[in-house]
Amino acid sequence: MNTMDARGLSCPEPVIMIRKAMMSKENQYEMIVDNPTSKENVMRYAEHQGYRVTIEERNGEYTLSMKK
């Protein structure tokens, strides 16, 4: 699984990161973000690409797990 750390980055950088990663066509990805806007945008992009997204929040950080 490809895990990306996008903490400290503002949109659109996290979305660009996941888009580039998804070019590898893996079935599972994980991304850590630290702001709600990035969480929503990455989730929306992944769902649009056919991934099921689950989100875990801990101490103001969000871990998005994306699976096909």
PyRosetta script that sets phi, psi and omega in degrees:
from pyrosetta import init, pose_from_sequence

init()
pose = pose_from_sequence("MNTMDARGLSCPEPVIMIRKAMMSKENQYEMIVDNPTSKENVMRYAEHQGYRVTIEERNGEYTLSMKK")
pose.set_psi(1, 141.1)
pose.set_omega(1, -179.7)
pose.set_phi(2, -93.0)
pose.set_psi(2, 114.9)
pose.set_omega(2, 178.6)
pose.set_phi(3, -107.2)
pose.set_psi(3, 127.9)
pose.set_omega(3, -179.1)
pose.set_phi(4, -117.7)
pose.set_psi(4, 140.7)
pose.set_omega(4, 178.3)
pose.set_phi(5, -107.5)
pose.set_psi(5, 107.3)
pose.set_omega(5, -179.1)
pose.set_phi(6, -110.7)
pose.set_psi(6, 20.7)
pose.set_omega(6, 177.7)
pose.set_phi(7, -63.9)
pose.set_psi(7, 137.6)
pose.set_omega(7, 179.0)
pose.set_phi(8, 86.8)
pose.set_psi(8, -6.9)
pose.set_omega(8, 179.2)
pose.set_phi(9, -99.3)
pose.set_psi(9, 142.6)
pose.set_omega(9, 177.1)
pose.set_phi(10, -105.7)
pose.set_psi(10, 159.0)
pose.set_omega(10, -179.4)
pose.set_phi(11, -63.8)
pose.set_psi(11, 141.9)
pose.set_omega(11, 16.5)
pose.set_phi(12, -96.9)
pose.set_psi(12, 9.8)
pose.set_omega(12, -174.0)
pose.set_phi(13, -55.3)
pose.set_psi(13, -46.8)
pose.set_omega(13, 178.6)
pose.set_phi(14, -61.5)
pose.set_psi(14, -36.7)
pose.set_omega(14, 178.6)
pose.set_phi(15, -67.4)
pose.set_psi(15, -39.5)
pose.set_omega(15, 177.2)
pose.set_phi(16, -63.4)
pose.set_psi(16, -40.1)
pose.set_omega(16, 178.3)
pose.set_phi(17, -60.9)
pose.set_psi(17, -46.5)
pose.set_omega(17, -177.3)
pose.set_phi(18, -70.9)
pose.set_psi(18, -34.8)
pose.set_omega(18, 179.0)
pose.set_phi(19, -63.1)
pose.set_psi(19, -45.4)
pose.set_omega(19, 178.2)
pose.set_phi(20, -63.5)
pose.set_psi(20, -42.2)
pose.set_omega(20, 179.9)
pose.set_phi(21, -63.0)
pose.set_psi(21, -39.6)
pose.set_omega(21, -177.1)
pose.set_phi(22, -70.0)
pose.set_psi(22, -10.4)
pose.set_omega(22, 174.6)
pose.set_phi(23, -65.2)
pose.set_psi(23, -20.2)
pose.set_omega(23, 178.8)
pose.set_phi(24, -78.0)
pose.set_psi(24, -9.7)
pose.set_omega(24, 176.4)
pose.set_phi(25, 61.9)
pose.set_psi(25, 32.0)
pose.set_omega(25, 175.9)
pose.set_phi(26, -73.6)
pose.set_psi(26, 164.3)
pose.set_omega(26, -178.9)
pose.set_phi(27, -90.5)
pose.set_psi(27, -9.8)
pose.set_omega(27, -174.1)
pose.set_phi(28, -149.6)
pose.set_psi(28, 136.8)
pose.set_omega(28, 177.0)
pose.set_phi(29, -139.6)
pose.set_psi(29, 160.4)
pose.set_omega(29, 175.2)
pose.set_phi(30, -141.1)
pose.set_psi(30, 137.5)
pose.set_omega(30, 179.0)
pose.set_phi(31, -137.4)
pose.set_psi(31, 139.9)
pose.set_omega(31, 176.7)
pose.set_phi(32, -108.9)
pose.set_psi(32, 125.7)
pose.set_omega(32, 176.3)
pose.set_phi(33, -128.5)
pose.set_psi(33, 162.8)
pose.set_omega(33, -177.6)
pose.set_phi(34, -126.1)
pose.set_psi(34, 21.0)
pose.set_omega(34, 173.2)
pose.set_phi(35, -145.6)
pose.set_psi(35, 146.8)
pose.set_omega(35, -174.7)
pose.set_phi(36, -61.6)
pose.set_psi(36, -33.1)
pose.set_omega(36, -179.5)
pose.set_phi(37, -65.4)
pose.set_psi(37, -45.1)
pose.set_omega(37, 177.8)
pose.set_phi(38, -63.1)
pose.set_psi(38, -40.8)
pose.set_omega(38, 178.6)
pose.set_phi(39, -57.4)
pose.set_psi(39, -50.0)
pose.set_omega(39, -177.8)
pose.set_phi(40, -64.7)
pose.set_psi(40, -43.8)
pose.set_omega(40, -177.4)
pose.set_phi(41, -68.1)
pose.set_psi(41, -41.2)
pose.set_omega(41, 178.1)
pose.set_phi(42, -67.1)
pose.set_psi(42, -41.9)
pose.set_omega(42, 178.8)
pose.set_phi(43, -60.7)
pose.set_psi(43, -46.4)
pose.set_omega(43, -179.5)
pose.set_phi(44, -61.9)
pose.set_psi(44, -42.9)
pose.set_omega(44, 179.7)
pose.set_phi(45, -63.8)
pose.set_psi(45, -46.4)
pose.set_omega(45, -178.3)
pose.set_phi(46, -63.1)
pose.set_psi(46, -42.5)
pose.set_omega(46, 178.7)
pose.set_phi(47, -63.7)
pose.set_psi(47, -37.7)
pose.set_omega(47, 177.5)
pose.set_phi(48, -63.5)
pose.set_psi(48, -27.9)
pose.set_omega(48, 179.0)
pose.set_phi(49, -87.8)
pose.set_psi(49, 2.9)
pose.set_omega(49, 176.2)
pose.set_phi(50, 94.2)
pose.set_psi(50, 14.4)
pose.set_omega(50, 179.6)
pose.set_phi(51, -96.1)
pose.set_psi(51, 146.7)
pose.set_omega(51, 172.7)
pose.set_phi(52, -92.7)
pose.set_psi(52, 129.3)
pose.set_omega(52, -173.0)
pose.set_phi(53, -114.2)
pose.set_psi(53, 130.5)
pose.set_omega(53, 170.6)
pose.set_phi(54, -119.2)
pose.set_psi(54, 145.3)
pose.set_omega(54, -174.9)
pose.set_phi(55, -125.9)
pose.set_psi(55, 133.6)
pose.set_omega(55, 175.1)
pose.set_phi(56, -120.4)
pose.set_psi(56, 126.7)
pose.set_omega(56, 179.0)
pose.set_phi(57, -105.4)
pose.set_psi(57, 135.5)
pose.set_omega(57, 177.0)
pose.set_phi(58, -149.3)
pose.set_psi(58, 119.0)
pose.set_omega(58, 176.9)
pose.set_phi(59, 54.0)
pose.set_psi(59, 42.4)
pose.set_omega(59, 177.5)
pose.set_phi(60, 79.0)
pose.set_psi(60, 6.4)
pose.set_omega(60, 176.2)
pose.set_phi(61, -114.5)
pose.set_psi(61, 145.3)
pose.set_omega(61, -177.8)
pose.set_phi(62, -117.4)
pose.set_psi(62, 130.1)
pose.set_omega(62, 174.1)
pose.set_phi(63, -107.0)
pose.set_psi(63, 115.2)
pose.set_omega(63, 179.4)
pose.set_phi(64, -99.6)
pose.set_psi(64, 121.1)
pose.set_omega(64, 175.8)
pose.set_phi(65, -106.1)
pose.set_psi(65, 124.4)
pose.set_omega(65, -175.1)
pose.set_phi(66, -119.4)
pose.set_psi(66, 124.9)
pose.set_omega(66, -179.0)
pose.set_phi(67, -131.9)
pose.set_psi(67, 143.6)
pose.set_omega(67, 174.3)
pose.set_phi(68, -87.2)
pose.dump_pdb("model.pdb")
